[in-house]
Amino acid sequence: MRKLIAPLLTLLLVLGLAAGIYVSVGEQLTQQRTVTVRGLIGSEKEDFFRDPRVVEALAKKDLAVELEKAGSRQIATQFKLKDYDFAFPSGAPAAEKIKREAGVNKAYEVFFTPMAVASWKLIADILEANNIVRQREGVYYIIDLTRLLQFVIAEKRWSDLSKNEGYSVKKNLLVSTTDVRQSNSAGMYLSLASYILNNNNIVDSTEQIGAIIQPLESLFLRQGFVENSSATPFKDYLVMGPGKAPLVMIYEAQYLEEASSANSGLSGDMTLLYPEPTIFSKHILVPFNDKGNKLGAALTDDPELQKLAIEHGFRNRDAAGFRSFVKNHQLAVPDTLVNVVEPPTFEILEQMIMMIEQRYKRN
């Protein structure tokens, strides 16, 4: 028996050693194949990239992503792009500026999200009584943004509105945004407001800016202190109630991601309002080399990554997948939005922001 056991133990030892070597070599080869891609992103995409399922799906493509967060305007103007493999801002104007600065032609439109306003049903009821908000198809709310801006620019207060018993406060009627000097979501609100004030035309000249800059400035300056990142105002919305900010400009994706979360902070008295017209924030990845191209192609073409993007609230080319997501989570959102405008060019937006910035400094 001893003669038989000794060779068996030796064989098992050899097999175990061989298996260990095989696994070790396999891991080393996997590590050698894995490409680390370094890039700049807007903060609203951080949760997507940090999702373990996204990390795993990218690993299957031999990709590992290192991230640095910044505002879209900062990415376009304040970074040495050659130090990175890609930039992934929020908004087409910033993406176009980055493409020109980096001297690249290729870009990947990975996903998009319409701008929306996070609010409460009691606020929506008051605005509906004042012909500013209406329900469409009995499912979701639409804001007549032209009429709302008339009230805002006239410096109306909530106490000036009729049937305001649920919110008869002296606060100014304003849409709360992030810092327009830093954040894309505020830039999208600026794009919408400038379009409406410019007689429903995209602003395309300095002369047109001059005619509307004073009311545009008031939309932002009268808010007081504002945050740099779109994540913070939305977190405040979830925990502080309508007393702090009854109307908060956000990305639709933020609300949908929260609504589908197992530990959602949304309550039954919260609701989402869609401006009309609205604007899409397009999340466009600009690659600076082959590594950036590999990541852009994976995010755009891989079905699993596209599905995970939808679960984080984004819309993309998988329209059927988005409809299924909305239905499964019983979300009251429009399937499509028709009255959508394009933002101005980066240079025009920059001119408007710089004028507002000068007023900030004077104040």
VOVEXZA-561788 format. One line per 2 residues: their letters; for each residue x negated, y, z of C-alpha. Coordinates in steps of 0.5 Angstrom, whole numbers, plus 500, padded with zeros to 3 digits. Layout:
a) X Y Z ~ ...
REM end
This chain:
mr) 500 500 500 ~ 494 505 502
kl) 491 503 495 ~ 498 505 492
ia) 499 512 496 ~ 492 515 495
pl) 493 515 487 ~ 500 518 488
lt) 498 523 493 ~ 492 525 488
ll) 497 525 482 ~ 502 530 486
lv) 497 534 488 ~ 494 535 481
lg) 501 536 478 ~ 503 541 483
la) 496 545 482 ~ 498 545 474
ag) 505 547 476 ~ 502 553 480
iy) 497 555 474 ~ 502 554 469
vs) 507 559 473 ~ 501 564 474
vg) 499 564 467 ~ 506 565 465
eq) 507 571 470 ~ 500 574 467
lt) 502 573 460 ~ 509 577 462
qq) 505 582 465 ~ 501 583 459
rt) 507 583 455 ~ 511 588 459
vt) 510 596 456 ~ 511 601 461
vr) 514 607 459 ~ 514 614 462
gl) 519 619 461 ~ 523 625 463
ig) 530 625 464 ~ 536 629 467
se) 538 627 474 ~ 545 624 472
ke) 542 618 469 ~ 537 616 475
df) 543 611 477 ~ 543 608 471
fr) 536 607 470 ~ 535 605 478
dp) 541 599 477 ~ 537 593 478
rv) 541 590 472 ~ 538 595 468
ve) 531 594 470 ~ 532 586 469
al) 535 588 462 ~ 529 592 460
ak) 525 587 463 ~ 527 582 458
kd) 525 587 453 ~ 518 587 456
la) 520 594 458 ~ 519 598 465
ve) 520 605 465 ~ 517 610 470
le) 522 616 471 ~ 521 624 472
ka) 527 628 473 ~ 528 635 471
gs) 533 640 468 ~ 534 639 461
rq) 532 646 460 ~ 526 645 464
ia) 524 639 460 ~ 525 643 453
tq) 520 649 456 ~ 516 647 462
fk) 513 640 461 ~ 507 638 457
lk) 511 633 453 ~ 504 629 450
dy) 503 627 457 ~ 510 623 457
df) 512 617 452 ~ 519 620 451
af) 524 625 454 ~ 531 624 455
ps) 535 631 456 ~ 543 632 457
ga) 545 636 451 ~ 543 636 444
pa) 541 643 444 ~ 535 641 449
ae) 534 635 445 ~ 533 639 438
ki) 528 644 442 ~ 524 638 444
kr) 524 635 437 ~ 521 641 434
ea) 516 642 440 ~ 513 635 440
gv) 513 635 432 ~ 518 628 431
nk) 524 627 427 ~ 527 621 430
ay) 531 621 436 ~ 536 616 439
ev) 543 618 441 ~ 544 613 447
ff) 551 615 450 ~ 555 621 451
tp) 560 624 456 ~ 565 630 455
ma) 565 635 460 ~ 571 635 466
va) 573 639 472 ~ 573 635 478
sw) 579 637 483 ~ 585 635 487
kl) 593 634 485 ~ 595 640 490
ia) 590 644 486 ~ 593 641 479
di) 600 642 481 ~ 599 650 483
le) 595 651 476 ~ 601 647 472
an) 606 652 476 ~ 602 658 473
ni) 601 655 466 ~ 594 653 466
vr) 594 646 467 ~ 599 641 464
qr) 599 633 464 ~ 599 630 457
eg) 602 623 456 ~ 604 623 463
vy) 597 620 464 ~ 591 625 465
yi) 591 633 466 ~ 589 638 461
id) 586 645 463 ~ 588 651 458
lt) 581 654 458 ~ 583 660 455
rl) 588 662 460 ~ 584 660 466
lq) 578 664 463 ~ 583 670 463
fv) 585 669 470 ~ 577 668 472
ia) 575 674 468 ~ 581 678 471
ek) 578 676 478 ~ 584 673 480
rw) 584 670 487 ~ 588 663 489
sd) 593 668 493 ~ 595 671 487
ls) 598 665 483 ~ 605 663 484
kn) 607 657 488 ~ 601 657 491
eg) 603 654 498 ~ 599 649 498
ys) 592 653 497 ~ 594 660 499
vk) 587 663 500 ~ 583 669 498
kn) 578 665 495 ~ 576 668 488
ll) 579 663 482 ~ 572 660 479
vs) 570 654 476 ~ 564 652 480
tt) 558 650 477 ~ 550 648 478
dv) 545 653 476 ~ 545 655 469
rq) 538 657 469 ~ 536 650 471
sn) 542 645 469 ~ 545 642 463
sa) 552 642 466 ~ 552 649 467
gm) 550 650 460 ~ 555 646 457
yl) 560 651 461 ~ 557 657 458
sl) 557 654 451 ~ 565 653 452
as) 566 660 455 ~ 562 663 450
yi) 566 660 444 ~ 572 662 447
ln) 570 669 449 ~ 567 670 442
nn) 574 669 439 ~ 574 661 438
ni) 567 661 434 ~ 560 658 436
vd) 556 664 438 ~ 550 665 433
st) 547 672 433 ~ 544 677 439
eq) 550 682 437 ~ 555 677 439
ig) 552 675 445 ~ 552 683 447
ai) 559 683 446 ~ 561 678 451
iq) 555 678 456 ~ 558 682 461
pl) 564 677 462 ~ 560 671 461
es) 555 673 467 ~ 561 674 472
lf) 563 667 471 ~ 556 665 474
lr) 554 671 479 ~ 560 671 483
qg) 559 664 485 ~ 554 666 489
fv) 549 660 491 ~ 549 654 487
en) 545 648 486 ~ 540 646 481
ss) 542 638 480 ~ 549 636 478
at) 549 630 483 ~ 549 635 489
pf) 556 639 487 ~ 559 632 486
kd) 557 629 492 ~ 560 636 496
yl) 566 635 492 ~ 567 628 495
vm) 566 629 502 ~ 568 637 503
gp) 575 637 500 ~ 578 643 496
gk) 576 648 501 ~ 569 649 499
ap) 570 649 491 ~ 577 647 488
lv) 575 646 481 ~ 568 643 480
mi) 565 643 473 ~ 562 636 472
ye) 560 630 467 ~ 566 625 466
aq) 561 620 467 ~ 560 622 474
yl) 567 621 476 ~ 568 614 472
ee) 562 611 475 ~ 564 613 482
as) 572 611 481 ~ 569 604 479
sa) 564 603 485 ~ 566 598 490
ns) 565 603 495 ~ 568 609 492
gl) 568 616 495 ~ 574 618 491
sg) 581 618 494 ~ 588 618 491
dm) 589 626 492 ~ 583 627 487
tl) 584 628 480 ~ 580 629 474
ly) 582 635 469 ~ 580 636 462
pe) 578 643 459 ~ 581 644 452
pt) 577 645 448 ~ 572 641 451
if) 565 639 449 ~ 561 633 449
sk) 554 632 453 ~ 550 628 448
hi) 544 624 452 ~ 539 624 446
lv) 532 620 447 ~ 527 623 444
pf) 521 618 443 ~ 514 621 442
nd) 510 614 441 ~ 512 607 439
kg) 513 606 447 ~ 518 611 447
nk) 521 608 440 ~ 522 601 443
lg) 526 604 449 ~ 530 608 445
aa) 532 602 440 ~ 533 598 446
lt) 538 603 450 ~ 542 604 443
dd) 542 597 440 ~ 542 592 446
pe) 549 590 448 ~ 548 588 455
lq) 545 595 456 ~ 550 599 452
kl) 555 595 457 ~ 552 597 463
ai) 552 604 461 ~ 559 604 460
eh) 559 601 467 ~ 556 608 469
gf) 561 612 466 ~ 558 614 460
rn) 561 613 453 ~ 558 610 447
rd) 559 606 440 ~ 562 601 444
aa) 569 604 444 ~ 572 597 445
gf) 568 596 451 ~ 570 603 454
rs) 577 602 453 ~ 576 595 457
fv) 572 598 462 ~ 578 604 463
kn) 583 599 463 ~ 580 594 468
hq) 579 600 473 ~ 586 603 472
la) 583 610 470 ~ 587 615 467
vp) 583 618 462 ~ 584 620 455
dt) 582 615 450 ~ 579 620 445
lv) 579 628 445 ~ 580 632 439
nv) 579 639 441 ~ 572 639 442
ve) 567 644 440 ~ 559 644 439
pp) 554 648 443 ~ 550 654 440
tf) 543 653 438 ~ 538 652 444
ei) 535 659 442 ~ 542 662 443
le) 543 659 449 ~ 537 661 452
qm) 538 668 450 ~ 545 668 454
im) 541 664 460 ~ 535 669 460
mi) 540 675 460 ~ 544 672 466
eq) 537 671 469 ~ 536 678 469
ry) 542 680 472 ~ 540 675 478
kr) 534 678 479 ~ 537 685 479
n) 542 682 484
REM end
